[in-house]
């Protein structure tokens, strides 16, 4: 499908079994692309373009999905088709994902090597915008 045809194709024109929500229900979330997952969160496109095109534009503005975790409301609403409500929904979903990825504070973790330390700290530190120096207390 050409980009022009894709932009004119609305989600209602896509066969029901090929729509992201139905595919998620049938095949699971892992089977969907980043574009389709974003489209589900956005729920609707605009009068001129489908939600899939809007989701694709969000991904292209942030270059990589990873960059979305640093997005601000102002950056989101600067994207044509994203209003404050959609921006807030996306940022809330991103924060939920971040919280799910964090380790539980009640878990005990033994660090015996630099690799153990890296494994322990990496999930939290990969989302930081600048380098941090972390010091822990020996117990």
N, CA, C and O atoms as CSV, one atom per row, in Angstrom:
chain,resi,resn,atom,element,x,y,z
A,1,UNK,N,N,0.838,-1.169,0.000
A,1,UNK,CA,C,0.000,0.000,0.000
A,1,UNK,C,C,0.893,1.245,0.000
A,1,UNK,O,O,1.837,1.326,0.787
A,2,UNK,N,N,0.608,2.203,-0.864
A,2,UNK,CA,C,1.402,3.420,-0.889
A,2,UNK,C,C,1.054,4.290,0.299
A,2,UNK,O,O,-0.005,4.130,0.907
A,3,UNK,N,N,1.959,5.225,0.634
A,3,UNK,CA,C,1.742,6.123,1.765
A,3,UNK,C,C,0.468,6.935,1.573
A,3,UNK,O,O,-0.271,7.166,2.530
A,4,UNK,N,N,0.199,7.379,0.316
A,4,UNK,CA,C,-0.993,8.162,0.023
A,4,UNK,C,C,-2.265,7.353,0.290
A,4,UNK,O,O,-3.221,7.858,0.879
A,5,UNK,N,N,-2.263,6.093,-0.152
A,5,UNK,CA,C,-3.415,5.211,0.085
A,5,UNK,C,C,-3.570,4.941,1.577
A,5,UNK,O,O,-4.685,4.940,2.099
A,6,UNK,N,N,-2.439,4.709,2.270
A,6,UNK,CA,C,-2.474,4.455,3.705
A,6,UNK,C,C,-3.074,5.633,4.452
A,6,UNK,O,O,-3.842,5.437,5.393
A,7,UNK,N,N,-2.736,6.856,4.048
A,7,UNK,CA,C,-3.259,8.029,4.738
A,7,UNK,C,C,-4.760,8.179,4.528
A,7,UNK,O,O,-5.455,8.705,5.397
A,8,UNK,N,N,-5.263,7.729,3.398
A,8,UNK,CA,C,-6.697,7.840,3.134
A,8,UNK,C,C,-7.478,6.680,3.741
A,8,UNK,O,O,-8.697,6.774,3.887
A,9,UNK,N,N,-6.808,5.593,4.096
A,9,UNK,CA,C,-7.481,4.428,4.644
A,9,UNK,C,C,-7.763,4.652,6.120
A,9,UNK,O,O,-6.842,4.795,6.923
A,10,UNK,N,N,-9.013,4.681,6.463
A,10,UNK,CA,C,-9.403,4.848,7.849
A,10,UNK,C,C,-9.527,3.464,8.495
A,10,UNK,O,O,-9.700,2.466,7.796
A,11,UNK,N,N,-9.439,3.406,9.800
A,11,UNK,CA,C,-9.461,2.126,10.508
A,11,UNK,C,C,-10.773,1.383,10.229
A,11,UNK,O,O,-10.793,0.153,10.182
A,12,UNK,N,N,-11.846,2.117,10.047
A,12,UNK,CA,C,-13.137,1.467,9.754
A,12,UNK,C,C,-13.129,0.771,8.397
A,12,UNK,O,O,-13.954,-0.105,8.139
A,13,UNK,N,N,-12.181,1.167,7.521
A,13,UNK,CA,C,-12.064,0.553,6.195
A,13,UNK,C,C,-11.201,-0.707,6.213
A,13,UNK,O,O,-11.174,-1.461,5.240
A,14,UNK,N,N,-10.502,-0.928,7.315
A,14,UNK,CA,C,-9.661,-2.120,7.460
A,14,UNK,C,C,-10.568,-3.271,7.882
A,14,UNK,O,O,-11.432,-3.104,8.743
A,15,UNK,N,N,-10.371,-4.434,7.278
A,15,UNK,CA,C,-11.180,-5.599,7.642
A,15,UNK,C,C,-11.124,-5.788,9.153
A,15,UNK,O,O,-10.057,-5.652,9.753
A,16,UNK,N,N,-12.234,-6.093,9.761
A,16,UNK,CA,C,-12.344,-6.148,11.227
A,16,UNK,C,C,-11.306,-7.069,11.862
A,16,UNK,O,O,-10.803,-6.765,12.944
A,17,UNK,N,N,-10.980,-8.173,11.225
A,17,UNK,CA,C,-9.999,-9.102,11.793
A,17,UNK,C,C,-8.574,-8.566,11.733
A,17,UNK,O,O,-7.694,-9.073,12.429
A,18,UNK,N,N,-8.338,-7.548,10.913
A,18,UNK,CA,C,-7.002,-6.973,10.772
A,18,UNK,C,C,-6.803,-5.720,11.615
A,18,UNK,O,O,-5.714,-5.147,11.614
A,19,UNK,N,N,-7.825,-5.290,12.327
A,19,UNK,CA,C,-7.710,-4.102,13.168
A,19,UNK,C,C,-6.893,-4.437,14.416
A,19,UNK,O,O,-6.964,-5.555,14.927
A,20,UNK,N,N,-6.118,-3.467,14.904
A,20,UNK,CA,C,-5.222,-3.745,16.044
A,20,UNK,C,C,-5.904,-4.330,17.280
A,20,UNK,O,O,-5.388,-5.285,17.862
A,21,UNK,N,N,-7.037,-3.790,17.692
A,21,UNK,CA,C,-7.689,-4.323,18.904
A,21,UNK,C,C,-8.110,-5.770,18.734
A,21,UNK,O,O,-7.941,-6.590,19.637
A,22,UNK,N,N,-8.657,-6.072,17.575
A,22,UNK,CA,C,-9.109,-7.433,17.329
A,22,UNK,C,C,-7.925,-8.390,17.228
A,22,UNK,O,O,-7.992,-9.519,17.716
A,23,UNK,N,N,-6.846,-7.940,16.598
A,23,UNK,CA,C,-5.646,-8.775,16.521
A,23,UNK,C,C,-5.052,-9.001,17.900
A,23,UNK,O,O,-4.592,-10.103,18.199
A,24,UNK,N,N,-5.055,-7.973,18.751
A,24,UNK,CA,C,-4.536,-8.145,20.115
A,24,UNK,C,C,-5.380,-9.180,20.862
A,24,UNK,O,O,-4.846,-10.060,21.537
A,25,UNK,N,N,-6.683,-9.066,20.734
A,25,UNK,CA,C,-7.580,-10.011,21.409
A,25,UNK,C,C,-7.328,-11.432,20.922
A,25,UNK,O,O,-7.313,-12.369,21.720
A,26,UNK,N,N,-7.132,-11.594,19.628
A,26,UNK,CA,C,-6.994,-12.909,19.030
A,26,UNK,C,C,-5.574,-13.474,19.153
A,26,UNK,O,O,-5.409,-14.663,19.425
A,27,UNK,N,N,-4.553,-12.642,18.959
A,27,UNK,CA,C,-3.184,-13.129,18.873
A,27,UNK,C,C,-2.287,-12.695,20.031
A,27,UNK,O,O,-1.177,-13.206,20.180
A,28,UNK,N,N,-2.761,-11.755,20.852
A,28,UNK,CA,C,-1.952,-11.265,21.968
A,28,UNK,C,C,-1.181,-9.999,21.613
A,28,UNK,O,O,-0.921,-9.717,20.444
A,29,UNK,N,N,-0.829,-9.255,22.633
A,29,UNK,CA,C,-0.158,-7.966,22.445
A,29,UNK,C,C,1.206,-8.105,21.779
A,29,UNK,O,O,1.631,-7.208,21.052
A,30,UNK,N,N,1.892,-9.213,22.017
A,30,UNK,CA,C,3.227,-9.408,21.457
A,30,UNK,C,C,3.208,-9.458,19.924
A,30,UNK,O,O,4.231,-9.218,19.284
A,31,UNK,N,N,2.063,-9.766,19.346
A,31,UNK,CA,C,1.985,-9.894,17.885
A,31,UNK,C,C,1.821,-8.549,17.186
A,31,UNK,O,O,1.927,-8.478,15.961
A,32,UNK,N,N,1.565,-7.482,17.938
A,32,UNK,CA,C,1.334,-6.177,17.341
A,32,UNK,C,C,2.621,-5.363,17.217
A,32,UNK,O,O,3.545,-5.510,18.017
A,33,UNK,N,N,2.661,-4.521,16.218
A,33,UNK,CA,C,3.793,-3.612,16.028
A,33,UNK,C,C,3.671,-2.448,17.010
A,33,UNK,O,O,2.621,-2.252,17.623
A,34,UNK,N,N,4.741,-1.685,17.154
A,34,UNK,CA,C,4.692,-0.485,17.996
A,34,UNK,C,C,3.624,0.477,17.493
A,34,UNK,O,O,2.913,1.093,18.286
A,35,UNK,N,N,3.516,0.602,16.191
A,35,UNK,CA,C,2.511,1.469,15.581
A,35,UNK,C,C,1.106,1.039,15.988
A,35,UNK,O,O,0.281,1.881,16.344
A,36,UNK,N,N,0.827,-0.256,15.940
A,36,UNK,CA,C,-0.500,-0.756,16.293
A,36,UNK,C,C,-0.797,-0.581,17.776
A,36,UNK,O,O,-1.923,-0.246,18.143
A,37,UNK,N,N,0.201,-0.803,18.637
A,37,UNK,CA,C,-0.004,-0.604,20.070
A,37,UNK,C,C,-0.292,0.861,20.378
A,37,UNK,O,O,-1.178,1.168,21.175
A,38,UNK,N,N,0.454,1.765,19.747
A,38,UNK,CA,C,0.188,3.193,19.927
A,38,UNK,C,C,-1.197,3.558,19.414
A,38,UNK,O,O,-1.900,4.358,20.030
A,39,UNK,N,N,-1.588,2.977,18.295
A,39,UNK,CA,C,-2.910,3.260,17.728
A,39,UNK,C,C,-4.018,2.865,18.704
A,39,UNK,O,O,-5.022,3.568,18.818
A,40,UNK,N,N,-3.843,1.762,19.397
A,40,UNK,CA,C,-4.838,1.349,20.394
A,40,UNK,C,C,-4.926,2.377,21.510
A,40,UNK,O,O,-6.022,2.730,21.945
A,41,UNK,N,N,-3.783,2.859,21.974
A,41,UNK,CA,C,-3.785,3.869,23.037
A,41,UNK,C,C,-4.384,5.193,22.567
A,41,UNK,O,O,-5.101,5.850,23.322
A,42,UNK,N,N,-4.095,5.588,21.332
A,42,UNK,CA,C,-4.610,6.850,20.802
A,42,UNK,C,C,-6.113,6.789,20.532
A,42,UNK,O,O,-6.806,7.803,20.623
A,43,UNK,N,N,-6.608,5.610,20.202
A,43,UNK,CA,C,-8.014,5.308,19.950
A,43,UNK,C,C,-8.565,5.853,18.641
A,43,UNK,O,O,-9.246,5.120,17.923
A,44,UNK,N,N,-8.297,7.112,18.302
A,44,UNK,CA,C,-8.844,7.686,17.074
A,44,UNK,C,C,-7.782,8.499,16.352
A,44,UNK,O,O,-6.819,8.984,16.946
A,45,UNK,N,N,-7.990,8.627,15.062
A,45,UNK,CA,C,-7.131,9.495,14.267
A,45,UNK,C,C,-7.788,10.855,14.140
A,45,UNK,O,O,-8.413,11.347,15.080
A,46,UNK,N,N,-7.644,11.452,12.981
A,46,UNK,CA,C,-8.289,12.732,12.705
A,46,UNK,C,C,-9.243,12.533,11.535
A,46,UNK,O,O,-9.348,11.429,11.001
A,47,UNK,N,N,-9.933,13.586,11.138
A,47,UNK,CA,C,-10.828,13.484,9.984
A,47,UNK,C,C,-10.051,13.166,8.714
A,47,UNK,O,O,-10.571,12.531,7.796
A,48,UNK,N,N,-8.798,13.616,8.671
A,48,UNK,CA,C,-7.996,13.453,7.461
A,48,UNK,C,C,-7.158,12.181,7.428
A,48,UNK,O,O,-6.776,11.730,6.348
A,49,UNK,N,N,-6.863,11.593,8.584
A,49,UNK,CA,C,-5.963,10.436,8.576
A,49,UNK,C,C,-6.344,9.425,9.642
A,49,UNK,O,O,-6.950,9.760,10.660
A,50,UNK,N,N,-5.976,8.192,9.385
A,50,UNK,CA,C,-6.325,7.111,10.299
A,50,UNK,C,C,-5.465,7.165,11.558
A,50,UNK,O,O,-4.432,7.833,11.596
A,51,UNK,N,N,-5.901,6.468,12.556
A,51,UNK,CA,C,-5.154,6.388,13.803
A,51,UNK,C,C,-3.807,5.689,13.580
A,51,UNK,O,O,-2.840,5.977,14.286
A,52,UNK,N,N,-3.736,4.782,12.613
A,52,UNK,CA,C,-2.473,4.117,12.308
A,52,UNK,C,C,-1.450,5.093,11.734
A,52,UNK,O,O,-0.263,5.006,12.048
A,53,UNK,N,N,-1.904,6.015,10.899
A,53,UNK,CA,C,-1.002,7.030,10.339
A,53,UNK,C,C,-0.552,7.977,11.447
A,53,UNK,O,O,0.619,8.352,11.509
A,54,UNK,N,N,-1.476,8.361,12.317
A,54,UNK,CA,C,-1.131,9.230,13.441
A,54,UNK,C,C,-0.110,8.549,14.352
A,54,UNK,O,O,0.860,9.180,14.771
A,55,UNK,N,N,-0.317,7.288,14.655
A,55,UNK,CA,C,0.629,6.537,15.487
A,55,UNK,C,C,2.003,6.473,14.822
A,55,UNK,O,O,3.028,6.608,15.490
A,56,UNK,N,N,2.018,6.268,13.523
A,56,UNK,CA,C,3.275,6.226,12.793
A,56,UNK,C,C,3.988,7.577,12.855
A,56,UNK,O,O,5.214,7.625,12.958
A,57,UNK,N,N,3.237,8.663,12.794
A,57,UNK,CA,C,3.829,9.999,12.864
A,57,UNK,C,C,4.426,10.249,14.244
A,57,UNK,O,O,5.494,10.851,14.359
A,58,UNK,N,N,3.743,9.789,15.292
A,58,UNK,CA,C,4.286,9.921,16.649
A,58,UNK,C,C,5.623,9.194,16.730
A,58,UNK,O,O,6.594,9.732,17.261
A,59,UNK,N,N,5.675,7.982,16.209
A,59,UNK,CA,C,6.923,7.215,16.227
A,59,UNK,C,C,8.019,7.904,15.423
A,59,UNK,O,O,9.183,7.882,15.821
A,60,UNK,N,N,7.664,8.508,14.310
A,60,UNK,CA,C,8.694,9.161,13.490
A,60,UNK,C,C,9.203,10.444,14.140
A,60,UNK,O,O,10.376,10.781,13.979
A,61,UNK,N,N,8.364,11.161,14.863
A,61,UNK,CA,C,8.803,12.380,15.551
A,61,UNK,C,C,9.828,12.044,16.625
A,61,UNK,O,O,10.794,12.783,16.817
A,62,UNK,N,N,9.623,10.942,17.321
A,62,UNK,CA,C,10.531,10.569,18.407
A,62,UNK,C,C,11.620,9.607,17.954
A,62,UNK,O,O,12.388,9.107,18.776
A,63,UNK,N,N,11.691,9.346,16.657
A,63,UNK,CA,C,12.725,8.542,16.005
A,63,UNK,C,C,12.753,7.085,16.441
A,63,UNK,O,O,12.803,6.195,15.592
A,64,UNK,N,N,12.723,6.827,17.715
A,64,UNK,CA,C,12.715,5.455,18.237
A,64,UNK,C,C,11.709,5.391,19.376
A,64,UNK,O,O,11.478,6.387,20.062
A,65,UNK,N,N,11.128,4.255,19.573
A,65,UNK,CA,C,10.169,4.075,20.657
A,65,UNK,C,C,10.788,4.454,21.993
A,65,UNK,O,O,10.111,5.007,22.861
A,66,UNK,N,N,12.062,4.160,22.159
A,66,UNK,CA,C,12.773,4.455,23.407
A,66,UNK,C,C,12.725,5.947,23.753
A,66,UNK,O,O,12.697,6.307,24.930
A,67,UNK,N,N,12.716,6.812,22.741
A,67,UNK,CA,C,12.710,8.253,22.985
A,67,UNK,C,C,11.370,8.753,23.529
A,67,UNK,O,O,11.306,9.839,24.105
A,68,UNK,N,N,10.323,7.991,23.357
A,68,UNK,CA,C,9.009,8.388,23.873
A,68,UNK,C,C,9.002,8.533,25.394
A,68,UNK,O,O,8.232,9.323,25.939
A,69,UNK,N,N,9.858,7.772,26.079
A,69,UNK,CA,C,9.838,7.819,27.540
A,69,UNK,C,C,10.312,9.157,28.091
A,69,UNK,O,O,10.133,9.436,29.276
A,70,UNK,N,N,10.918,9.993,27.239
A,70,UNK,CA,C,11.371,11.312,27.667
A,70,UNK,C,C,10.467,12.428,27.151
A,70,UNK,O,O,10.751,13.605,27.373
A,71,UNK,N,N,9.398,12.077,26.475
A,71,UNK,CA,C,8.518,13.069,25.855
A,71,UNK,C,C,7.781,13.897,26.905
A,71,UNK,O,O,7.461,13.415,27.991
A,72,UNK,N,N,7.525,15.138,26.556
A,72,UNK,CA,C,6.734,16.023,27.413
A,72,UNK,C,C,5.365,16.239,26.769
A,72,UNK,O,O,5.168,15.939,25.591
A,73,UNK,N,N,4.441,16.752,27.538
A,73,UNK,CA,C,3.118,17.067,26.989
A,73,UNK,C,C,3.261,18.059,25.845
A,73,UNK,O,O,2.595,17.929,24.818
A,74,UNK,N,N,4.129,19.046,26.020
A,74,UNK,CA,C,4.321,20.067,24.984
A,74,UNK,C,C,4.835,19.456,23.683
A,74,UNK,O,O,4.389,19.841,22.602
A,75,UNK,N,N,5.758,18.518,23.774
A,75,UNK,CA,C,6.268,17.854,22.573
A,75,UNK,C,C,5.183,17.016,21.903
A,75,UNK,O,O,5.094,16.960,20.676
A,76,UNK,N,N,4.370,16.376,22.715
A,76,UNK,CA,C,3.297,15.536,22.162
A,76,UNK,C,C,2.250,16.379,21.437
A,76,UNK,O,O,1.869,16.061,20.310
A,77,UNK,N,N,1.784,17.457,22.080
A,77,UNK,CA,C,0.717,18.256,21.457
A,77,UNK,C,C,1.221,19.037,20.242
A,77,UNK,O,O,0.419,19.549,19.461
A,78,UNK,N,N,2.530,19.130,20.079
A,78,UNK,CA,C,3.084,19.776,18.885
A,78,UNK,C,C,2.883,18.907,17.644
A,78,UNK,O,O,3.038,19.387,16.521
A,79,UNK,N,N,2.543,17.644,17.838
A,79,UNK,CA,C,2.288,16.723,16.724
A,79,UNK,C,C,0.847,16.921,16.270
A,79,UNK,O,O,-0.083,16.808,17.068
A,80,UNK,N,N,0.667,17.217,14.983
A,80,UNK,CA,C,-0.675,17.418,14.445
A,80,UNK,C,C,-1.521,16.167,14.696
A,80,UNK,O,O,-1.127,15.057,14.339
A,81,UNK,N,N,-2.685,16.364,15.313
A,81,UNK,CA,C,-3.575,15.245,15.613
A,81,UNK,C,C,-3.496,14.777,17.056
A,81,UNK,O,O,-4.330,13.988,17.499
A,82,UNK,N,N,-2.495,15.259,17.799
A,82,UNK,CA,C,-2.369,14.903,19.215
A,82,UNK,C,C,-2.761,16.118,20.047
A,82,UNK,O,O,-2.079,17.143,20.037
A,83,UNK,N,N,-3.852,15.988,20.754
A,83,UNK,CA,C,-4.274,17.044,21.671
A,83,UNK,C,C,-3.801,16.712,23.069
A,83,UNK,O,O,-3.096,15.726,23.287
A,84,UNK,N,N,-4.194,17.542,24.007
A,84,UNK,CA,C,-3.752,17.352,25.386
A,84,UNK,C,C,-4.225,16.017,25.966
A,84,UNK,O,O,-3.471,15.356,26.681
A,85,UNK,N,N,-5.447,15.620,25.671
A,85,UNK,CA,C,-5.980,14.363,26.220
A,85,UNK,C,C,-5.176,13.173,25.715
A,85,UNK,O,O,-4.792,12.307,26.501
A,86,UNK,N,N,-4.918,13.120,24.405
A,86,UNK,CA,C,-4.132,12.000,23.858
A,86,UNK,C,C,-2.716,12.020,24.402
A,86,UNK,O,O,-2.149,10.968,24.700
A,87,UNK,N,N,-2.138,13.214,24.536
A,87,UNK,CA,C,-0.784,13.324,25.089
A,87,UNK,C,C,-0.744,12.797,26.513
A,87,UNK,O,O,0.177,12.066,26.878
A,88,UNK,N,N,-1.713,13.151,27.305
A,88,UNK,CA,C,-1.772,12.695,28.698
A,88,UNK,C,C,-1.963,11.186,28.761
A,88,UNK,O,O,-1.334,10.521,29.583
A,89,UNK,N,N,-2.820,10.636,27.907
A,89,UNK,CA,C,-3.027,9.184,27.866
A,89,UNK,C,C,-1.723,8.467,27.539
A,89,UNK,O,O,-1.377,7.482,28.192
A,90,UNK,N,N,-0.999,8.951,26.533
A,90,UNK,CA,C,0.261,8.312,26.151
A,90,UNK,C,C,1.288,8.404,27.271
A,90,UNK,O,O,1.958,7.420,27.586
A,91,UNK,N,N,1.414,9.583,27.874
A,91,UNK,CA,C,2.390,9.752,28.951
A,91,UNK,C,C,2.037,8.899,30.166
A,91,UNK,O,O,2.930,8.393,30.846
A,92,UNK,N,N,0.748,8.737,30.445
A,92,UNK,CA,C,0.333,7.869,31.551
A,92,UNK,C,C,0.694,6.411,31.249
A,92,UNK,O,O,1.167,5.694,32.131
A,93,UNK,N,N,0.476,5.977,30.017
A,93,UNK,CA,C,0.827,4.603,29.638
A,93,UNK,C,C,2.338,4.389,29.713
A,93,UNK,O,O,2.797,3.332,30.146
A,94,UNK,N,N,3.105,5.387,29.294
A,94,UNK,CA,C,4.568,5.291,29.357
A,94,UNK,C,C,5.029,5.193,30.807
A,94,UNK,O,O,5.923,4.409,31.125
A,95,UNK,N,N,4.427,5.980,31.680
A,95,UNK,CA,C,4.807,5.931,33.098
A,95,UNK,C,C,4.433,4.588,33.720
A,95,UNK,O,O,5.190,4.055,34.531
A,96,UNK,N,N,3.289,4.039,33.358
A,96,UNK,CA,C,2.930,2.699,33.851
A,96,UNK,C,C,3.959,1.672,33.408
A,96,UNK,O,O,4.368,0.821,34.197
A,97,UNK,N,N,4.379,1.746,32.151
A,97,UNK,CA,C,5.412,0.842,31.654
A,97,UNK,C,C,6.715,1.004,32.419
A,97,UNK,O,O,7.375,0.019,32.751
A,98,UNK,N,N,7.081,2.248,32.697
A,98,UNK,CA,C,8.305,2.504,33.456
A,98,UNK,C,C,8.204,1.890,34.859
A,98,UNK,O,O,9.151,1.264,35.336
A,99,UNK,N,N,7.074,2.071,35.501
A,99,UNK,CA,C,6.888,1.522,36.851
A,99,UNK,C,C,6.888,-0.002,36.844
A,99,UNK,O,O,7.415,-0.629,37.764
A,100,UNK,N,N,6.307,-0.593,35.823
A,100,UNK,CA,C,6.322,-2.053,35.723
A,100,UNK,C,C,7.732,-2.583,35.527
A,100,UNK,O,O,8.068,-3.670,35.998
A,101,UNK,N,N,8.551,-1.816,34.834
A,101,UNK,CA,C,9.919,-2.254,34.557
A,101,UNK,C,C,10.837,-2.113,35.767
A,101,UNK,O,O,11.894,-2.743,35.817
A,102,UNK,N,N,10.445,-1.293,36.744
A,102,UNK,CA,C,11.290,-1.107,37.922
A,102,UNK,C,C,11.250,-2.346,38.789
A,102,UNK,O,O,10.249,-3.059,38.856
A,103,UNK,N,N,12.361,-2.578,39.447
A,103,UNK,CA,C,12.410,-3.726,40.345
A,103,UNK,C,C,11.699,-3.385,41.656
A,103,UNK,O,O,11.568,-2.217,42.022
A,104,UNK,N,N,11.257,-4.399,42.333
A,104,UNK,CA,C,10.580,-4.212,43.610
A,104,UNK,C,C,11.610,-3.882,44.679
A,104,UNK,O,O,12.653,-4.530,44.765
A,105,UNK,N,N,11.317,-2.881,45.488
A,105,UNK,CA,C,12.276,-2.450,46.505
A,105,UNK,C,C,12.427,-3.466,47.639
A,105,UNK,O,O,13.415,-3.428,48.373
A,106,UNK,N,N,11.471,-4.362,47.787
A,106,UNK,CA,C,11.564,-5.341,48.871
A,106,UNK,C,C,12.375,-6.582,48.483
A,106,UNK,O,O,12.626,-7.446,49.323
A,107,UNK,N,N,12.781,-6.669,47.227
A,107,UNK,CA,C,13.595,-7.802,46.798
A,107,UNK,C,C,15.040,-7.606,47.232
A,107,UNK,O,O,15.576,-6.502,47.133
A,108,UNK,N,N,15.666,-8.659,47.707
A,108,UNK,CA,C,17.085,-8.602,48.063
A,108,UNK,C,C,17.887,-9.051,46.863
A,108,UNK,O,O,17.527,-10.009,46.179
A,109,UNK,N,N,18.976,-8.351,46.616
A,109,UNK,CA,C,19.806,-8.650,45.464
A,109,UNK,C,C,21.259,-8.627,45.916
A,109,UNK,O,O,21.711,-7.645,46.504
A,110,UNK,N,N,21.976,-9.677,45.652
A,110,UNK,CA,C,23.381,-9.774,46.045
A,110,UNK,C,C,24.258,-9.354,44.877
A,110,UNK,O,O,24.122,-9.861,43.764
A,111,UNK,N,N,25.165,-8.416,45.151
A,111,UNK,CA,C,26.100,-7.937,44.127
A,111,UNK,C,C,27.485,-8.453,44.477
A,111,UNK,O,O,28.051,-8.106,45.513
A,112,UNK,N,N,28.018,-9.285,43.596
A,112,UNK,CA,C,29.339,-9.873,43.809
A,112,UNK,C,C,30.340,-9.488,42.724
A,112,UNK,O,O,31.528,-9.794,42.827
A,113,UNK,N,N,29.852,-8.818,41.688
A,113,UNK,CA,C,30.732,-8.468,40.576
A,113,UNK,C,C,30.216,-7.193,39.908
A,113,UNK,O,O,29.076,-6.787,40.137
A,114,UNK,N,N,31.050,-6.568,39.088
A,114,UNK,CA,C,30.575,-5.412,38.330
A,114,UNK,C,C,29.372,-5.761,37.440
A,114,UNK,O,O,28.479,-4.935,37.253
A,115,UNK,N,N,29.350,-6.967,36.902
A,115,UNK,CA,C,28.217,-7.389,36.071
A,115,UNK,C,C,26.930,-7.455,36.887
A,115,UNK,O,O,25.872,-7.057,36.400
A,116,UNK,N,N,27.007,-7.955,38.130
A,116,UNK,CA,C,25.836,-7.987,39.005
A,116,UNK,C,C,25.306,-6.566,39.234
A,116,UNK,O,O,24.099,-6.328,39.193
A,117,UNK,N,N,26.228,-5.629,39.476
A,117,UNK,CA,C,25.836,-4.234,39.701
A,117,UNK,C,C,25.174,-3.662,38.451
A,117,UNK,O,O,24.145,-2.991,38.537
A,118,UNK,N,N,25.763,-3.927,37.302
A,118,UNK,CA,C,25.191,-3.428,36.049
A,118,UNK,C,C,23.801,-4.017,35.816
A,118,UNK,O,O,22.880,-3.298,35.428
A,119,UNK,N,N,23.650,-5.300,36.046
A,119,UNK,CA,C,22.354,-5.959,35.869
A,119,UNK,C,C,21.306,-5.361,36.800
A,119,UNK,O,O,20.145,-5.212,36.418
A,120,UNK,N,N,21.712,-5.021,38.014
A,120,UNK,CA,C,20.796,-4.464,38.999
A,120,UNK,C,C,20.392,-3.027,38.647
A,120,UNK,O,O,19.223,-2.662,38.778
A,121,UNK,N,N,21.345,-2.223,38.205
A,121,UNK,CA,C,21.096,-0.795,37.977
A,121,UNK,C,C,20.591,-0.456,36.586
A,121,UNK,O,O,19.913,0.556,36.410
A,122,UNK,N,N,20.900,-1.266,35.607
A,122,UNK,CA,C,20.603,-0.927,34.218
A,122,UNK,C,C,19.137,-0.611,33.930
A,122,UNK,O,O,18.882,0.348,33.202
A,123,UNK,N,N,18.166,-1.344,34.443
A,123,UNK,CA,C,16.771,-1.013,34.128
A,123,UNK,C,C,16.394,0.416,34.512
A,123,UNK,O,O,15.649,1.076,33.788
A,124,UNK,N,N,16.901,0.897,35.642
A,124,UNK,CA,C,16.590,2.263,36.069
A,124,UNK,C,C,17.423,3.296,35.329
A,124,UNK,O,O,16.938,4.390,35.041
A,125,UNK,N,N,18.639,2.974,35.027
A,125,UNK,CA,C,19.557,3.963,34.467
A,125,UNK,C,C,19.422,4.139,32.954
A,125,UNK,O,O,19.855,5.160,32.419
A,126,UNK,N,N,18.842,3.185,32.264
A,126,UNK,CA,C,18.723,3.330,30.809
A,126,UNK,C,C,17.763,4.446,30.426
A,126,UNK,O,O,17.835,4.949,29.305
A,127,UNK,N,N,16.871,4.847,31.317
A,127,UNK,CA,C,15.921,5.906,30.983
A,127,UNK,C,C,16.414,7.297,31.361
A,127,UNK,O,O,15.692,8.274,31.163
A,128,UNK,N,N,17.616,7.410,31.897
A,128,UNK,CA,C,18.148,8.713,32.296
A,128,UNK,C,C,18.723,9.452,31.096
A,128,UNK,O,O,19.270,8.840,30.179
A,129,UNK,N,N,18.592,10.774,31.113
A,129,UNK,CA,C,19.075,11.592,29.996
A,129,UNK,C,C,20.548,11.951,30.108
A,129,UNK,O,O,21.168,12.327,29.113
A,130,UNK,N,N,21.113,11.843,31.292
A,130,UNK,CA,C,22.535,12.141,31.449
A,130,UNK,C,C,23.160,11.090,32.351
A,130,UNK,O,O,22.464,10.353,33.049
A,131,UNK,N,N,24.480,11.036,32.323
A,131,UNK,CA,C,25.204,10.043,33.089
A,131,UNK,C,C,25.049,10.307,34.592
A,131,UNK,O,O,25.058,11.457,35.031
A,132,UNK,N,N,24.906,9.233,35.372
A,132,UNK,CA,C,24.797,9.326,36.831
A,132,UNK,C,C,25.831,8.407,37.463
A,132,UNK,O,O,26.162,7.354,36.918
A,133,UNK,N,N,26.325,8.809,38.594
A,133,UNK,CA,C,27.258,7.999,39.376
A,133,UNK,C,C,26.476,7.483,40.575
A,133,UNK,O,O,25.916,8.277,41.331
A,134,UNK,N,N,26.428,6.181,40.761
A,134,UNK,CA,C,25.631,5.576,41.827
A,134,UNK,C,C,26.564,4.879,42.804
A,134,UNK,O,O,27.455,4.125,42.413
A,135,UNK,N,N,26.336,5.148,44.089
A,135,UNK,CA,C,27.117,4.524,45.160
A,135,UNK,C,C,26.126,3.824,46.076
A,135,UNK,O,O,25.106,4.398,46.458
A,136,UNK,N,N,26.431,2.596,46.421
A,136,UNK,CA,C,25.565,1.850,47.324
A,136,UNK,C,C,26.235,1.620,48.664
A,136,UNK,O,O,27.446,1.785,48.808
A,137,UNK,N,N,25.446,1.245,49.620
A,137,UNK,CA,C,25.926,0.983,50.962
A,137,UNK,C,C,26.100,-0.529,51.135
A,137,UNK,O,O,25.208,-1.301,50.781
A,138,UNK,N,N,27.214,-0.939,51.662
A,138,UNK,CA,C,27.445,-2.348,51.937
A,138,UNK,C,C,26.745,-2.737,53.222
A,138,UNK,O,O,26.812,-2.023,54.222
A,139,UNK,N,N,26.074,-3.872,53.185
A,139,UNK,CA,C,25.419,-4.339,54.415
A,139,UNK,C,C,25.841,-5.737,54.745
A,139,UNK,O,O,25.393,-6.297,55.746
